[in-house]
Amino acid sequence: MRVLLVEDDGTTAARLAAALRAHGHEVVRDDPQVILVGPGSLPACGTLRSGTTRPLIALVGSEHDRVTALERGADDYVFTPFDAARITERMRAVVRPPVRPEPEIPLDIGRLDLSTAERTLLAQLLDRPGQVLTRAQLTRLPDLADALDAHVTTLRRKLPGTLTLEQVRGIGYRLTVGR
């Protein structure tokens, strides 16, 4: 797998790069499949996230670092001590396509009276029914950068009874189809 390694500490970067290469990965400077952010570069997560849609995995040393990395846009994390096999496992997981079939959601968005932000939110959720979209993923979208909770509340009121917009506490939201 092609990995962009972002780490300010030279010793840690060299150790991680060697471990990744030993597990068959290519450490690259451009066109990565996944971005790996070392503990010395966690503040860069937000900047990296705003410039790419590639999966971003943070290497963290504490619960505080984990929360910070996820809030700044990391898709996943690995705690220290860093084991190359565990990092490889997490990288494969974030680039793997979903295996479960997506439910068919019959909905004509044009018939709903939605604001631009509500339409953007619903379109994102409809693209991935049943999957949790993180707050970081949703607030990266221009129309949803501000007041995500307010848009969720108003969209919930406008959805037909067969659809439910669920909050997954501490993570984000998912759209489910009622029976």
Secondary structure, DSSP 8 states (H G I E B T S, - for coil): -EEEEE-S-HHHHHHHHHHHHHTT-EEESSS-SEEEE-GGGGGGHHHHHHT--S-EEEEESSHHHHHHHHHTT-SEEEESS--HHHHHHHHHHHHS---S--------GGGS---HHHHHHHHHHHHSTTS-EEHHHHHTSGGGSS-HHHHHHHHHHHS-TTEEEEEETTTEEEEEE--
